[in-house]
Amino acid sequence: VSALNHAPAGKWGFVKSQGEDFVLGNGEKIRFWGVNVNYAGAFPPKTIAPRMAGRLAKFGFNSVRFHQFETTEGNGVSSSTIFKVVTNSRGLPEVKWPFEIDPVQLDRLDFFVAELIKRGIYVNFNLHVARKTREADGFVYADALPEKDKGIAYFDERLARKNEEFSRQLLNHVNPYLGRAYKDEPGICAIEVDNENSLLSLWLEGQISEGGRRQLPDFYADKLRARWNAWLRQKYASEGSFRRAYTEFNAPLSGPELLLSARNSAPSPNGVPLAVAAQNSDTGAVIVPETAPGVGIAGAEIHGARALENRVPTLANWRLVTTPGAQGRAELDEFAGPTVNGIVQPGMSVRTLVPGAQSWAFQLVRDGLALDSQKPYTLSFWARSETRRTISLNVWDTRRPFNWLGVTRKIALSNEWQQFTIGFRPIGAVAPNVRLSFDLGNSVGLVQFGQMSLRAGGRIGAPDSWGLRAGVPLIHARDEPIFAARRDFARFLGDLEADYVQSQRDFLQKELGVKVPIWHSQANFGGWGGLRRELLSDAIDIHAYWKHPTGLGTPNWAVQN
């Protein structure tokens, strides 16, 4: 069906975006049906390139997306990248640093592009997909940055300029087989600036917050923090207005002790499940933090609970639950708590004896709490661990689908008793279907608790150390209790993304003179911020891929999506 393609691509002038359509220079609408070419596929030998282009045209394709042709990582890179390659000390090929375009590889790409365009197949260039900086290229702590440097160019001017340097070299280059620079070639149908790249996505994944699961090196975190605090100073006119915005609740403690409600019922197939059974709804399961649905667990009441119920009533109704393979024991003890005013208090000892397969193998849970989503609550308790251990407090709905209620707090324990006070609001809570859960992790050892209390009221607000002059740290997407702080940080990141998108469009259109539609990245990345960011583009880019078939060679093979 190659006759369906007008040839050469671009014969009617530059492609443009017009409303919801792509149109040719003569005003005719066009739809693109294309494929990716990646790595070595972008640089076929000249004896093969015409056959590849002809076969694509034969099957009706009228566009090719050049993707990951600028990789800088991996063995076998010599045939897979546009950059010059050298042999390292281990005898393996690697990209020469600082990187520079290899004229041999560029010539292969030029020839292939010309063969495609000759057959009516348009080209979409992706300017940054697989390229990553290194310290040898002058970027400190480059190895500690996110994969492919994702997110960094949104706030690091030097990396942004480095990306522009590659774009300039590629798009100003004159293809000798076409006689035009790529920026002036009507056979190019689109430019994608930065594949699947969102600072907001990294934040939501916990990769850029202070205290996140993966933190930025200080050199880069300091840059982002400076931009963040400048944004806050622009938004808030005074310390007072900042403090008011960042004080969500400030109410005295009131009402009864909420941990004195009815005891937990024993686990039952027909009762409150102890885990999210994503794969098998008939199994018991535990409401677990973040990443671990689908595994059933065992639960047990606290040893000694009835004997010491009157001495420590707020600890008596907890249960230790464990995932398969994990073994542990929790018990109340007359002398297991902290020393307060010279007197040793009763407490709870949790011994994690045998680890399980999940990172959340041991959890101390309290179900049946009558909490209101419109009220603040304060949980206070003493805790210690025989070795340093970080645990977390999470709040869950005990009804299917077992929603997380917006509360996660990291708690750093040492072998010294510490008193902790945590204010929170359980977003979406419906009484009495609320669970408090201490995720103790999956390491063996001893964790102890004492003098626990849960009351209505309390303060959820910025600590005294925060301020417009003193500064505000990078906000954690999940752990930060102040909604205004999470909202502001998300908006700040969205502003960074939008500013960078506009700057890259200005660079490509005004400085280089690119004439075809430009989009920045995939709109799915960054949640609402992705849509906001890509509204600045000429088209919205969404990636969806067919899954590989399963069960090949059998009558029951399937493509799952």
N, C-alpha and C positions, 0 to 999 in steps of 0.2 A: 504493500500500500504506500510505497514511497512517493507515488504521484500526488498524494494528498498534501505533501509539503511543497510550499513554494520555494524555489531555489534561485539564488542563494538565500540563506537566512539574512534578513535585513534589506531585501531588495526594495521594500516599500518604505524604507526609512526606519527611524528608531522606534522601538516599542515604548509605549507610554501607559500609565495607569489612568483610567478615566472612569470615575465612579466606582462601580464594582467590577469593571472589566479591564483587561489589557487590550490595547488597540494598536494597530500598525500605523505607520506614517500616513497611509491613505485613508485612515479612519475605520478600517475593517477590524472587527473584533477577532481576537485569537485566544485559544486555550492551549496551554502547554501540557504535554504528556511526556514525561521524561524519566531519566534514570540518574543515579549517582555514578561518578567514576572517582575512585579513591586510590590513594597511594600510587603504586606502580601502574595502575590502570589509567592514570592521567598522562603517562609517558610511554606509549607503545612504540615499538620500533617502526620505522617508516614503511617497512614492508607489510606491517600488520594494520597500521592506522587506517588506511583506506578501506580495508575489509571490515574493521570494527564500525566505522562510520556508515558504510553501506548496509551492514546488517541492522544497525539501529534504525536507519531510514526504512528498510524493508518492512520492519514490524510497526511502522507508524509513529515512532518517537520523533518529536520535534524539538526536544530540549535535552541538554545534559548539564548536570550540576557538578562542577569541579570542586571536590570536597576532600579535605585532608591531604592535599597535594603539597602542603608546606610543613609536613611533620618534621620535628627535630628530635624524636626519641625512637628508641627501639633498634634491635639488631636487624640486619638486612635492609637498613634504611637507604643504602646506596642507590637502589633502583626505585625508591618510593617517595622521593622528595625533590623539590626544585632546587634545594641548596647543595653546595659543594660538600663532599664527604671525604674524610680522611680515615686512615687506619689507626686505631688507638693502640695503647701499650699491650692490650690483650689480643691484638691481631684482628679486632672486629671493626667494622665500619661504623663511624659516627659522624654527625654533622660537624663541620669545621666551625670553630667559634673564634671571633664573632662570625655569625653566619653571613654568607653571600651567595647570590644566585649562581647556579652552575649553568654556563652557556650551553653545554651539551643537552642537559635536561630541559632547559628552556626551549631549545630548538625542537626537541621532540614534542613538547607541549604545543608550540606554535604550529607545527605541521598537522598535529591531530585536530586542533581547533579549526584550522583552515579546511581540513577534509570534512569536518562536521558541518561547518557553515556552507560549504559548497553544495551539500546535500539537503539544505533547508533545515538544519538542526541548529537551534539557538543555544547559546552558552550562558550559564549562570556561574559567576565566580564567587566563591566564599573566601573572604580575605583573611579571616582568622578562625581556624578550627583546631588544628593539632600542634600549633607552634607554641613552644615554651621557652622562656628565657633561662639563662644559667648565670652563675656568678662569673664565669669566664666572659660573659657578655656585659659585665659591669653592674649586674643587679644583685645586691647583697641579699643573702638568705633566700635565694631563688628556689632552692630545693624544698623549702618549707612552705611555699605558696600553694594555693589550691591547684588542682589538676588543670593543665593548660593555662595557668595564670588567670583562671576565670574570676571575674569580679574586680580584679585589681586595677585595670585601666580606667574604671569608672571614677577613681579618686587619685590615682598616681599619674601625674602628668608625664613623667618620663616614659612610662610604659605606653601611654597613649601615643606619644610621639614616635616611639619605636614601632608601634603598629602602623602608624601613618607612613613611616619610612618604607615598609614592605609594600603597602598599597601604592605608594608613589612609584616604586621601581616596577611593579607589575603593570599598572594601568598606563604609565607613560611609555612603556616599552612598545616599539613598533614591531608588529608581526611581519616578517619579511615575505611571508606567503600571502598576506592580505594587503600589505602596503599601508596599513594604518595602525596607530596606537590603539590599544584596547579601549581606552577612554573614548575614542572616536569611532569605534567599530559598531555599526548597527546590527551586526550578528550577535552581539552580546545583548541578552534580554533582561538581565537583572544583576544586581550586586547585593550579596549578603555580607554584612560587615563583620559580625561576630557570632558564630554558631553557639546556640544554647547557652548563653552567658547572661547571668543575672545576679547582681549583688543581693537583691532581695531573696532569691532562692538560697544563696549561701547562708544568709542570716536565718532563714526559717529552718535550715538544716543544722544550725548551731555551729557553723564553721568560722564565724567572724566575731562573735560576742566574747567579751571578757568572761572567763569561766565556762565557755562553751566546750563542746567535745573536741574541737580542733580550733586553736586560736591562731591568729595572725602573728607573725614575728613582730616584736615591739616596733621595729623600724617602720613597718607599714601600719600597724595599729595606731601609732602616734599620729600619722598623717590622717587617718580616718577619724580619729578622735578630735583632732583639731578642726576638721571640717564640720563634724557633728556639733561641737560646741559653738562654732561660729553661726551655724544654723539656728541654734537655740537663742543666742544673743540677738539675732535678727527677729525672731518670733516674739520673744517676751521683752517687754519694755523695762521691767524692773525685777529685782530679786523677789519682791512681794508677789508680783503676778505669776512668776515661775513657781513660787512655793504654793500658792493657792491652786494652780493647775495640777501640781504634783502631790496634792493631799487628797486622796480619794475618799477616805473615811477617817474620822477622828471622833469616836464615840466611847463613852465609859463602858467598862465591862458591866454586864447586867444579866439578870435572869438566872436560871438554875445551872448547875453543872451538867453539861450535856453528855458526858461520858458515863453517867449513872443510869442511863436508860436500860431497857430489858437486855438480858444476856443474849449473846449470839446463839442461834439454834445450831444444832449439829448439822454437818453437811448432808444434804439429801438430794437425790436425783430430781426431786420435784421442788426443791427449795431454791434459794438464791444461788446461782452458779458461782463457782470460785475461779473461773477463767473464761476468756473468750474462746469459744470452740468454733473457730472459723471454718474448719474443714469437716467437723462432725458435731452437729448440734445436739447429739444424744449424749455426749460425754460431759462430765463436769469440767469446769475450767476456771481459771482465775483472772480477774480483771488485772491486767499487768501493764507496766509502763512501756509506752512508746513502740517497741518493735517486736513484741512476742506473743501475738494472739495464736490460738490454735493448739495449745498444749494443756492437757488436764493436769491438775495438781491435787495433792493431799492436804487436808487441814486438820488441826488438832487444837483442843482447848489447852489453856495454860495449866501446867502441873502446879498443884497447890493453890489454885484459884479459890476454891470454896473455903479452904481453911483460913486464908488471909483476906477473904473478900471484904470484911469489915475494916481491916487496916488499910488496904489499898484498893478501894472500890473502883477507882478510875482505871486501874490496870487489869482488873479481874476479867473483863469482858473481851479481851483481845485474843486472837488466834495466830499461831504461826502456821503459814502454809508454804508448801515446798513443791517444786516441779519434779517430774520423774527423775529418779536417781539421787536426788538431794535428800539428805537426812539431817534433821536438827531437832532441838528440844528447847522449849521455853518453860520457865518455872518462876513462880513467885517465891521470894525468900525474905525472911524477917530482917536480914542484914545485907541485902543485895543493892540497896539504894545509896544515894549520896549522904554525906554528913552535913546536916543543916543545924546551925546553932549548937554545934558540938555533939549532936545526937545522930547516930546512924539510923537512916530511914529504911523502911522496907522497899523492895524494888523487884524488878523483873530481870532475869538473866536469860538471854537467848544464846544458845550454843549451836553454831552452824558446824556440823560434824563432817559431812560428806558432800562435796560440791555436786551440782547438777550440770546439765548441758546448756542451760540458759544463763545469761548474765543477771537475770532477776530471779534466781532460784529460791531465795529466801525472802518471804514477805510477812510482816507483822500487820494484821488487818483488824479493823473494827467496823462492823456493818451496822445497819439499822439506825443511822443518825438522822435526826429530824432537823436538817439545815435548810435555810431559805436563801435563794440565789440573790435576793435584794439586800441581804444583811452582811456585815463583816463579822468575822469570828477570829478569836485568838486562841491558839494552841500553845500551851507552855509545858515544858517537860525538862527533866535532867537526862543526860545520856553520856555514855563513855564507851570506848572499845579498847580491848587489850592491845591492839595495834591500830595504827592510823587507818581510818576507813571513811570513805564518803558514802553516805546513804542518802536517800531522797524521800520526801513526803509527797504523796500524790493523792488526789481526791477524785473519786470515780462514782458514776451512777451504777447501781447494782442491777438495773433492769437492762434487758437487751435493747440496743446493741452495745451496752456497757460504755457509755460515753465518758471520756475524760472531761472533768468539770473545770478545766482551766487552771489548775493549781499543781505546780511542781516546784519543790524547793530542795536545793542541795544542802546537805548538812555535813560538815567536816568534823569527824570525831577523833579524839586522841585518847590516851590512857588516863587523862585527868577528867574528872566530872565537870561538865559544863551545863549551864542552864540556857535553854533556847526558848525564844518567844517568836512565834510566827503568826502574822496577821494575814488573812486571806478572805476572798469572797468566792464561794463555789458557783461559778457561772452555770446556770441551767439546772441547779439542784432542785429536786422535788422530795419533800419529806414523805416517808422516812427512808428513802432509797439512796442513801449516801454512805460511801465507804471511805475511811481514812486508811491509807496503806503506807507503811514504811518499807521501802525497797532496800533490803540489807545487802544486795549484791549476790555474789556467788563464791566468796572466799570463806574459808573456815576460820573459826575463832569465836570470841566471846563479845557480845554487845549487851549492854545493860541500860535499863531505863528506870526512872523514878519520878515520883510526884508529878503526875500528868494531869492536865486540866484543859477543858475546852469550854469556852464561854462566848456568848454573843457580845459583840462590841470589839473595840480595839482601834488601832491606827494602821492605815495603809497609806503610806506617804513617803516622800523622799527623805533619806537620812540627812542629818545636819551637815554631813560632809559634802553634799551636793549643792551646787549653786552656779549662777551664771559666771561669777568670778572664779570660784573654786574649781569649776568644771564638773562634768557629768560623765561617767564611764560609758563604754559601748554597752547597749542594752541587750539583754538576753531575750530571745523571742518567746521562750517557754517559761523560764523561771522568774522573770521580773513580775512582781505582783501589781505594780502601778500601771493601770491601763493607759493613762495619758502618756507615760514614758514609752510603752510599746507602740502606741499610735504615732507619737512624734517620730520615733526612730524609723518606723516603716515609711512615713511620709518623707523623712530626710533621705532615706535610701532611694525612694522613688524619684525625688528631685534630682539626686545625683545621676541616676540612670537617664532621666529625661534630658538633663543638661548635656550629658556625654553623647547621647544619640544625636542631638541637634548639632553639637560641635563636629561630629563625624560627617553628618550630612553636609554641613557648610564646607568642610574640608574637601569632600569628594566632588561636590557640585560647583563650588565657587573657586576653589584653588585648582583642582585637577580638571574640572570641566566635564565630569561624567554626565551623560545625557539620558540614561535609562533608569527605570525604577530601582529604588534602593530600599531595602528593609534591613533592620538592625539585627534582630535575633528572633528565636522562636517565642511567640507570644505566651505559650504555656509556662514559660519559666518566669517565676516571680509573682504568681497569683494575679491579683488585681493590678499590681505594678507592671506586669508584663503587658497587659492590655493598654495601660496608660502610656508605657514606653513606646509600644509599636503603633499607637495612633499617630505618632510623628512620622511613621514610615509611609511609603507609597503603596504598600500591600501588607497584609497580615500573614505571617508565616506560621504554619502549624505543621508539626511533624507527626505522622502516624505510619506505622510499619506493619505489614503482614508478619505474623509470627511464622517461624519455621514449622513445617509439618511435623507432627508426631506420629509414631506408629507406622512409618514407611515400611513397605514390604508385607503389611498385614491388611486384611479386609477393613479394618477399623481405623485407618489413618485419618487424620483430621488436621485442619488449620484452626487453632483455638479461637482466633478472633475473626 
